[in-house]
Structures are given as structure tokens and as C-alpha cells.
Amino acid sequence: MRKLYYYILLLCVIVFAAHCRSSGPTIKQPRSGMPATEFNREPAKLIPWLYANKSSRGVDRQSDVGFFNQVGGGIGLLYNSKLDDQWDGHKFFYYYLDVDFSPQYIPVGAYPGTKEWTISSYPGVLFRTYTPLYFKMHFGMGLNLRYNQLYYDRWGVYGLMGLELFGLTSTVIFIGHPGQVNWETEYRLGYMWAPVEWK
């Protein structure tokens, strides 16, 4: 089993190295003495985003979450839309869409019920910006749509925020349902094929 983990780690390193994306030409000079970041350069029009997620959908008690395996995943796509020139140098704007496969427990039989898989999507808008360190930050909002489940709300609104480090991402999503008191939290770890700054 340990060999399998080593092979997976090696594959991840190879994929990461092969997909480091170079930055485009400079569109706005940085302030004097400051290094150029991805946001001083022409943005990549499309950015694919692969991720694994963990949620607690269908588990009533927060203290029970650790006992039930709730790991899923998905693939998303960011489409860059031009903002006014004043934003160049520190922030990019994107339309976002993904396809998400997540487990949830349906209340059938003994608690927490039967695990079933849902297909969801998170259309919305997203900003990416830099921080004073090597990290980049992303935040956004939109709709959460679910296509194949019957027991819980089929749609909701969400807000997300997260950090990026050389393409690796960590994100938290808060999902609310109008007219309902329940809020859901989802955690994502992934890889975003965005330009990487090594300086």
C-alpha cells in the first residue's frame, strides 16, 4: 500500500511540473522596486481547476462528521473577463462553472442513512488576487445547483474563499438555502492550472 502512495505522489509531482503555466506579457508595470506578479501580466483566458472535496451533507450532528466518509471531487473552469484598467496589477475577474460529484446521506434506514452520490454545479463569479506572500487568494459567490437528489434542497446560494500556492488550492465554501435555516460547509483541495510566479 505504501508503494501506491509513493506512485501517486510521484504522479502528482510530474503533473504539477508539466503543467506549470508561464505568465503572459506585462500589461502594467509594477510599482518601483516591486516584483511583477501574475496580475501585472496578461491573464490566461481559461484556467482549469481540479479538486477533491469534503462535505457533511446529510449528517445531522457536527460531532458525527468525522465518522462518515464524505469525500468527492470535481472539475471547474474559470473564464477571464476584462475589468477596467485600474484593476490591472492586483486583481482578475472570472466567470466560474464546474461539475461536482459529492456523496450525501439520504435518510433511509438507520442514521445517518444510505450514501448516494449527487451531481452538482456551482455557476458564479470569482476574483483572484495576490497577497504580500507567495500565496494568491480567490473569493466569489454564485448558485449551487443539484441535479439528481430528492431529499434536500435542489438549489442554494454560496460564498467561497481560499488560497493558492504555486497552483495548489485550499478553499472553503458556505452554502445557504433560501427559506431554510441549514447552512452547509464544504472544503476543497485542488490544483488550478494558473500561471506560476517563481520569483
N, C-alpha and C positions, 0 to 999 in steps of 0.2 A: 504493500500500500504506500509505503514511503517513497518508493521509486516513482509511483504515479504522480505524487505531489511534486517531485523534482522535475518530471517531464512537463507537467502543467506550468510550473514556474518558468522553466526554460522557454516554453512556447510563448508565454506572456512577455518575456523579455524580448524575444525575437520579433513578435508582433509589434511591441512598443517601439523598438529600434527601427523597424521597417516603415513604420507609419508616422514617425516624427515629421511634421509638415513644416516646410520652410516658410518664412514670412515673405509677404509681398513687398513691393517698392514703397518707400516712405511717402506718405501723403501730408504729414505735418511734422515739422522739426520739433524735437523735444526742447524743453527749456534749457538754457545754458547750463552745462555741467551735468545734466541728467541723461541717463541712457535711454535709447529708444526702446519702447515696448511694442508688443503686438499691436497695440491700439494707436501707434503712430504710423502704422503701415496700412496698406490696402487690405481690407478684410477678406477672408475667404468667404465666398458666396454661400457655400454649403458646408456644414460641419456634421458628420455622422456622430452618433453617441450610443455606445453600447453600455448596458448596465445590468447589475443584479439588484434586486430589491428585497426588503424585509418589511412585512406589514403585520398587523394584528387583527385583520378583518374577521369578524365572526367570533372572536374571543371576548367574552363579557368582562372578565376581571383582568385588570392590568397585571396583577401578580401572576397570572397564569401564562402570560405571553411566552416566557422563556421555555415552557414545557412543550410547546407545539411548533413544529417546523413550518415556517411560513415564507420560504424563500422562493422568489420568482425572478423574472427578468424581462428585458425588452430592448428595443432599438428605437432611437429617435433621430430626428433630423432638424437642424437649425438652418433657417434661410435668412441670410443677412438682408436687412433693408436699410437704406441710407438715411441717416439723420442729418440735421443741419451741421455745417462745418464746425460750429462751436463745440460739438461733441467729439470731434476727431482728437485723438491723443489720449483719451481716457475711457471711452465707453462705446460699445457697439449694441445695436438693437436687432433682434431676431424674431421671426415667427417660428413657432415650435410645434411639432407634431410627432407623436410616437405611437407604437403598438406595444402593449404591455400584457404580459402573461403572469397572473398572480393567483396564488391559492387563497381560498377563504373557506371558513367552516359554515356549512349550512345547518340550521338547527333541526336535524333529523336524528332521532335516537338519542343516545346518551351524550351529555355535554362533553366537548363543545359541538359535536355533530359530525357530519360527513364532510371530508375535504373535497372541494370541487375547484376547478380552475376557471378563472374569468379572463376574458379578453377585454382590455380597456384601452382608452386613448386619452391623451392629455393635451388637446389643442390649446394654444395660448401664445403669450408673448414673453420674451425673455431678454434681459440685459446681461452683458458680460463686461466686466471692468477689471482693473488691476488693483492690487493692494501694495503698500510700501515694501513688502517682502516678495519672495518668488511666487507667492500664491496669486491666483486670479480668483475673482468672485463672480457668481452668477445668481440672479434672482428674477422672479417672474410670477405670473398668475395666469389663470385660464379656467377651462371647464374640464371636469373629469367625467368621461362617458364610459359606461359599461354596457357591453353588448349581449352577454349571454347568461346573466344571472337573474334570479327571480325573487330572492328573499330580501334583498337590501336595495337601497336607493340606486336607481339606474344612472343618476347624474348628480353632480355636485360642483362646487367651485373650489379652487385650490390656490395656495400660495406656496412658492418654493424658494429655497435659498441654499447656497452651497459654495464650496471652494474647489479650485483646480490647482494641481501641482504637476507641471510637465505633462498635461493631458489626463492624468488620473483625477477622478472627481469623487466628491463626497457631498451628498445632497439630502436634505430633509424636506418633506412635502406635508403640508397640513391640508386636509380635505374636509370641507364642511358641506352639509346638505340643507338647503333652504327648508324651513319648517320643521327641522329635526334638531335635537339637542346633541346628537352624537358627532364628534369630530374624530377623524382618522389620521393617524400619523404613519408615514412611510419613509423608510431610509433607503438610500441608493448608494451603491459604489459602482463606479464605471470608468470608462475610458472615452474621452472626447478627442476626436481627430482634428485638433485645432493647432494653429501654428505654435511652435515651442520656442521660447527665448532662452538661450543658454547663458547669456551674459548677465 
